[in-house]
């Protein structure tokens, strides 16, 4: 992944998720809860998962999808997937 901000989440990843959610990148903070804070529903969660799978060439399981609740979790899960350790 590319350039990171002070919290360690790559801006490229944050922009991808913000684009799928159709929200401003600044509102997708590391700890903002996707459902409670950003209004993500199950369909949008699937869209986020598909976008991540396509962009980073990984596959998520259903239990892993449930872990995608904030940017920090997305980043940690992607790092584990790319390192080959699963989620």
N, C-alpha and C positions, 0 to 999 in steps of 0.2 A: 504494500500500500504506500501511498505517497505522503506528501506534506502533512504534518500533524500540528494541532494547536496545543495550547498549554495543558490541556487535560489528556492529551495523548490520542484522541480519536482523530483519524485522518479526515481532513476537510472533504476529500473526494467521497468518502463514505457518508459523511453527514449530508453532503449535497445530494447524493443519490437518494437517500431516505427522505429528505425534505421534498425532492421533486416528486417522488411517488405519493407522498402525503399531500402535495400541493400546498405547502406551508413555507413560510420564510425559514431559511437555513438557521437564523439566530434563535428561532423558537425550539429547534431540535437540540436541546442541551443534553449533556451526557446523562443527566439524571431525570429528565422529563419523562414521565410515564406515558407511553404511547396511547393507552386507552383513556386513563383518567385525565391527563393533562392536554393531550393533543387530539382526542376524539377518534382514535383509530378503531375501526370495527373489524370483524373477522375477515371480510373480503379484502380490506386494505392491508391487513396483516399478511394475507396470502400474496398480494401484489408486491409487498416489500420483500417477502421471501423469494419470489420468482426473480425479482430484479437483482437481489443479492446473488442468487444461484447463477444467473446469466453473467453478471459482471465479474464475479470472483471464481466462477467455474467450480462450485461446490454443490453438494446436495444436503438438504436438511431433512431430518426425520420429524415426525409429528411432535414428539416430546421436545425436540430442539426448537420448533416453532413456538411452543409455549414459553420458552425462555426469552424470546425476542420482545421484551417489554420496555426497553429503553436503549439509548445509543451505547452506553457502556456495555450492556449485555450483548448487543449486536457485535460490537468490536471484539469482545472477549471470545464469543462463539466463533467468529470468523478467524481469529488468530489460531484457535484450537483446531479448526477444520484445515486451515492452510498448513499447520504444522503436522497434520496427520494424526492428531490425538482425539479427534471427535469433539463432542460437546459436553 
